[in-house]
């Protein structure tokens, strides 16, 4: 009987700690950032702050940065993207002031009801992300040191890698 009581008490304490952590906001963040070659969903955007996006096409400098290679797969979380990629001046796209989106998505290849700034020119459509290219997404969070690097493979599938340099 004593062992059963101790086991139940242990389960109760673990359960209470679990609830306290998740209900207090210290648990995992449920917000997501999803990027395809046609759109982005960013649950961090809201109606008051942080309604911005910047997309830069990148040039590959490091042949080891191959999302399908074993070298990269083993080290993806620790990869120094700044040494492997550099900005390609042929494509820079940004927007600040997103007030509403269609179905919670911001489309690259459809009109969202506002203009992008693409290479210094305002236009309603930025265009799909190109296959076999790298992109750097920034200004997605209030944290100005957070970036998402996206590789669009040969069939249009995206591979996302988040980097938070706030702790570096």
Legacy VTK file of the C-alpha trace (Angstrom):
# vtk DataFile Version 3.0
C-alpha trace
ASCII
DATASET POLYDATA
POINTS 168 float
0.000 0.000 0.000
2.864 2.370 0.857
4.514 1.793 -2.576
1.234 2.514 -4.382
0.781 5.743 -2.408
4.342 6.845 -3.228
3.845 6.031 -6.902
0.585 7.991 -7.053
2.167 10.917 -5.216
5.105 10.913 -7.661
2.744 10.844 -10.653
0.710 13.678 -9.135
3.813 15.838 -8.581
5.113 15.184 -12.098
1.677 16.006 -13.504
1.475 19.264 -11.567
4.961 20.310 -12.680
4.036 19.466 -16.287
0.852 21.568 -16.128
2.638 24.452 -14.418
5.351 24.565 -17.078
3.030 24.342 -20.077
0.345 26.711 -18.766
2.864 29.295 -17.619
4.251 29.851 -21.109
7.634 28.236 -20.461
6.739 25.181 -22.499
7.467 24.711 -26.195
6.359 27.536 -28.476
3.317 26.468 -30.486
3.807 29.209 -33.090
5.181 28.119 -36.424
6.926 29.476 -39.443
6.253 27.490 -42.607
7.856 28.432 -45.907
7.134 26.846 -49.263
8.238 28.059 -52.670
4.815 29.754 -53.069
3.948 31.172 -49.623
4.911 31.746 -45.998
2.872 31.226 -42.837
4.258 33.043 -39.806
2.219 32.691 -36.602
4.475 35.305 -34.975
3.001 38.112 -37.073
0.258 40.026 -35.297
-1.753 43.220 -35.598
0.553 45.397 -33.479
4.189 44.453 -34.003
6.589 42.408 -36.070
4.759 42.525 -39.354
7.776 42.427 -41.623
9.665 40.129 -43.909
12.874 40.284 -45.901
13.985 37.669 -48.391
17.470 37.603 -49.883
18.596 35.147 -52.534
21.922 33.629 -51.546
24.960 32.354 -53.453
26.499 29.066 -52.349
30.184 29.383 -51.392
30.714 26.035 -49.643
30.204 22.825 -51.624
29.759 20.920 -48.330
26.488 22.794 -47.776
24.410 20.152 -49.521
21.152 19.403 -47.671
21.340 15.777 -48.824
24.971 15.100 -47.829
25.874 13.188 -44.675
28.338 15.926 -43.668
25.578 18.532 -43.645
22.861 16.314 -42.148
25.090 15.444 -39.153
25.974 19.108 -38.526
22.901 21.043 -39.721
22.079 22.453 -36.278
25.616 23.812 -35.870
26.284 24.889 -39.436
27.701 28.389 -39.969
25.534 29.534 -42.855
27.233 32.955 -42.928
30.477 31.312 -44.042
28.765 29.047 -46.574
26.435 31.547 -48.245
26.647 35.156 -49.359
23.968 37.552 -50.537
23.091 37.492 -54.234
22.316 41.082 -55.248
20.037 39.875 -58.056
17.069 39.392 -55.666
16.120 41.193 -52.464
12.487 41.344 -51.486
10.852 42.927 -48.444
7.648 44.199 -46.906
6.814 45.956 -43.667
3.307 46.564 -42.338
1.395 43.369 -43.061
-2.129 44.019 -41.783
-4.024 41.041 -43.117
-3.273 37.920 -45.066
-5.364 35.466 -47.024
-5.945 32.312 -44.973
-3.008 33.247 -42.733
-0.608 32.973 -45.668
1.475 35.533 -47.484
1.862 34.468 -51.088
4.922 35.094 -53.224
3.200 34.371 -56.544
-0.238 35.952 -55.857
-1.401 39.442 -54.983
-1.787 39.839 -51.201
-3.422 43.272 -51.470
-0.191 45.228 -50.913
3.121 45.715 -52.697
6.452 44.033 -52.091
9.663 45.971 -52.562
11.626 43.818 -54.996
15.114 45.074 -55.850
14.011 48.609 -54.935
10.807 48.562 -56.996
7.297 48.149 -55.605
5.241 45.379 -57.175
2.232 43.285 -56.058
3.899 39.894 -56.638
7.433 38.864 -55.715
7.347 35.545 -57.596
7.844 31.931 -56.541
11.127 30.978 -54.957
13.373 29.413 -57.594
14.307 25.747 -57.579
17.869 24.766 -56.593
18.434 28.119 -54.825
19.136 29.253 -51.247
17.257 32.110 -49.542
17.704 33.925 -46.256
14.507 35.069 -44.509
14.824 37.735 -41.834
12.615 40.106 -39.811
10.211 37.223 -39.123
10.360 37.709 -35.330
10.952 40.598 -32.956
14.372 38.966 -32.445
16.499 40.705 -35.081
19.151 37.976 -34.824
16.796 35.182 -35.949
17.085 33.992 -39.557
15.585 31.167 -41.543
17.669 29.783 -44.370
15.640 27.970 -47.002
16.883 25.718 -49.754
14.421 25.022 -52.571
15.426 21.725 -54.143
15.119 20.723 -57.811
11.454 19.707 -57.449
10.373 22.793 -55.482
10.440 21.235 -52.000
11.751 23.570 -49.302
14.235 22.701 -46.569
14.275 25.180 -43.648
17.078 25.864 -41.174
16.502 28.344 -38.351
19.439 30.252 -36.888
19.206 32.343 -33.735
22.374 34.415 -33.380
21.127 36.234 -30.279
23.084 33.806 -28.099
26.303 33.754 -30.165
LINES 1 169
168 0 1 2 3 4 5 6 7 8 9 10 11 12 13 14 15 16 17 18 19 20 21 22 23 24 25 26 27 28 29 30 31 32 33 34 35 36 37 38 39 40 41 42 43 44 45 46 47 48 49 50 51 52 53 54 55 56 57 58 59 60 61 62 63 64 65 66 67 68 69 70 71 72 73 74 75 76 77 78 79 80 81 82 83 84 85 86 87 88 89 90 91 92 93 94 95 96 97 98 99 100 101 102 103 104 105 106 107 108 109 110 111 112 113 114 115 116 117 118 119 120 121 122 123 124 125 126 127 128 129 130 131 132 133 134 135 136 137 138 139 140 141 142 143 144 145 146 147 148 149 150 151 152 153 154 155 156 157 158 159 160 161 162 163 164 165 166 167
